[in-house]
Amino acid sequence: QVQLVESGGGLVQPGGSLRLSCTTSGFGFKYYPIGWFRQAPGKEREGVSCISNSGDTTYYADSVKGRFTISRDNAKNTAYLQMNSLKPEDTAVYYCATDFRRARCRDIWYAENDYTYWGQGTQVTLPS
């Protein structure tokens, strides 16, 4: 059974940092890309970042570039999203996702329908 479980969310002050984890099981983690998405209240889910199966290629949304870093540990079947210099507009539920049709992030890595399997999400909240 394919499982992705996000953790590490919480309440943080603007300018602070959090590291989200995406712990996986039930599939060959090292063969597939991982995407991170987020959904703020009243907004559509948006792509945040993507990392290829080997970790050699990464993509970021313009809104988080230079502040967020995606990484993965294939030995632990876990991906991470290090979030620094957090802003109130980063408040959202954060999701990780994967897809078994490829090893690398595609040009449309930010599209929801490019991924098949999703975690349940973890809440990140910053006071406005």
C-alpha positions in Angstrom: 0.0 0.0 0.0 1.5 3.3 -1.1 1.7 5.8 1.8 3.0 9.3 2.1 2.8 11.0 5.5 3.7 14.6 6.0 4.9 16.0 9.3 6.7 19.0 10.8 4.1 21.6 10.3 3.0 24.0 13.1 2.7 27.6 14.2 5.7 29.8 13.5 6.5 33.5 13.6 7.3 35.4 10.4 11.0 35.1 9.6 11.1 31.7 11.2 11.9 28.3 9.8 10.3 24.8 9.6 11.4 21.6 8.1 8.6 19.4 6.7 9.1 15.7 6.2 7.4 13.3 3.8 7.8 9.8 5.0 6.9 7.1 2.5 6.3 3.4 2.4 4.9 0.8 0.1 6.8 1.6 -3.1 10.3 2.1 -4.5 10.9 5.6 -3.2 14.3 6.0 -4.9 12.8 5.5 -8.4 10.3 8.4 -8.4 10.1 12.1 -8.1 8.6 13.9 -5.1 6.5 17.1 -5.4 5.5 19.5 -2.6 2.3 21.4 -2.9 0.3 23.7 -0.7 -3.2 25.0 -0.4 -4.1 28.2 1.4 -7.6 28.8 2.7 -9.9 29.7 -0.2 -7.2 29.1 -2.8 -6.4 26.4 -5.2 -3.6 23.9 -4.5 -0.3 25.2 -6.0 3.0 23.5 -6.7 5.9 24.5 -4.4 8.8 22.3 -5.4 9.8 19.1 -7.1 12.9 16.8 -6.8 13.9 14.1 -9.2 14.4 10.5 -8.0 18.2 10.9 -7.5 17.9 14.4 -6.1 20.1 15.9 -8.8 17.3 18.2 -10.2 15.0 20.5 -8.3 12.4 23.0 -9.2 10.8 25.8 -7.2 7.9 28.1 -7.5 9.0 31.7 -7.9 7.2 32.6 -4.6 9.5 30.3 -2.6 12.8 30.4 -4.6 15.7 31.3 -2.4 13.8 30.6 0.8 12.8 26.9 0.5 15.0 23.9 -0.2 13.8 20.5 -1.2 15.9 17.4 -0.5 15.5 13.6 -0.1 17.2 10.7 1.6 16.6 7.6 -0.4 18.0 5.4 2.3 15.2 6.6 4.6 12.5 6.8 2.0 11.9 10.4 3.1 11.8 13.8 1.4 12.1 17.1 3.1 11.1 20.7 2.6 13.3 23.2 4.5 11.4 26.5 4.8 13.3 29.6 5.9 12.3 33.3 6.1 8.7 32.3 6.3 6.0 34.8 5.5 2.3 35.0 6.5 1.4 34.2 2.9 3.1 30.8 3.3 0.3 29.8 5.6 -1.3 26.7 4.0 -1.7 22.9 4.2 1.4 21.4 2.7 1.2 18.1 0.8 3.8 15.8 -0.8 3.0 13.7 -3.8 4.6 11.2 -6.2 3.9 9.5 -9.5 5.2 6.2 -10.9 5.2 7.2 -14.6 8.6 8.7 -14.5 11.8 9.2 -12.5 12.3 13.0 -13.0 10.2 16.1 -12.5 8.5 17.1 -15.7 8.2 20.6 -17.1 4.7 20.6 -15.6 5.9 19.5 -12.2 3.6 22.2 -10.6 0.4 20.6 -12.0 -1.7 18.6 -9.6 -2.7 16.1 -12.2 0.9 15.2 -12.8 0.9 13.2 -9.5 -1.1 10.2 -8.6 -0.3 9.5 -4.9 -0.7 12.1 -2.2 -0.3 12.5 1.5 -2.9 13.9 3.9 -1.1 17.2 4.5 0.4 19.1 7.3 -0.7 22.6 8.4 1.8 25.5 8.5 0.4 28.7 10.1 2.0 32.1 10.5 0.2 34.9 12.2 -0.6 37.8 9.8 
